Amino acid sequence: MDTNRRKRIRRLVHRLNQQRRRQAQKIDILCNDMVAAHKDFVIQLNSLMFTTNFYESILGHSDLRELLETVAQWIQQRISGAHVAVFLLTGESIEMHCVDNDNPIGLDANGIEHCFTPEVIRNISRANWICSLGDMIRLGLRCDCRPMDRVSAAAVPLGRYQPGVGFLLIYRSSDTPLLPGELRSLAGITPGLSRAIQACRKFTQTPQPG
């Protein structure tokens, strides 16, 4: 009897230990999920705050140059060391705005923005995604005019829902590659920025009183 009782007790203890291990595993999974969800929430909240503050900063701008300078300042706050150029399409013409010339990254001449042909600019402007340097090369960017291995670059189209407006060119040294999260935050501001650019153009074209 004692032997059978001890066996039953051992089996019971074994089952209890198995249940505790399963419960501990479930608790670990739940805790990890909660930590991951909290981290995602913080990232989304920071991105939302950046977008909201950015929109507040561009309210009331009627001068295109001032608007783009404000845009460059916000991008540089978000993406440390970034060099910014803005390509805009106006009918058949193309405008290039280098709004942070005090922040080169040490490349030869003036930067990779001078490697873009009108055809490439139009191709990127019509893209509906953030273009990496490889994407831009596939769309026709000349890769022989600058040392491309020394730069990390991306193009963020301004007209994701209105293709053909233009794009933001963001680049910095390849020693500090652009991060996906940094670029996603820029994609969040492009709809409002596109409308602000169009509003500045309309203001400039409309005769002012006096």
Disulfide bonds with the S-S distance in Angstrom:
Cys115-Cys145 2.05
